[in-house]
Amino acid sequence: MRKYTDRIRVWIKPEDRELIKKKMEEAGIKNMSAYIRKMAIDGYVIRLDMSDVKEVSRLLRINANNINQYAKRANETGNIYLEDIRDIQQQQEQLWELMKGILQRLSTI
């Protein structure tokens, strides 16, 4: 079911359409209706490079898997090794530093 029920018509020149398409491409938006609606309501579109967030996510999954492996070994043997704990702490510190950098970058937007 379509949630948009009202329609607004705007007349533009062909060169305006090309300019709108170019700006949509720069913003990474493919749906002209969505782009024009966003611009009319908010006046701007922010496009973020999320590659560092994806990388932190990937590293978090790896670290979570490592923690699960350590926990499994501790449950099986009844022991946990200081070296394993230090390894987890180091990984967490690296992830936190990456996250702080991302948060600082996002706070300037």
PyMOL commands that set and color helices and strands:
alter all, ss='L'
color gray80, all
select helices_A, chain A and resi 14-27+32-42+51-77+82-107
alter helices_A, ss='H'
color red, helices_A
deselect
rebuild
show_as cartoon
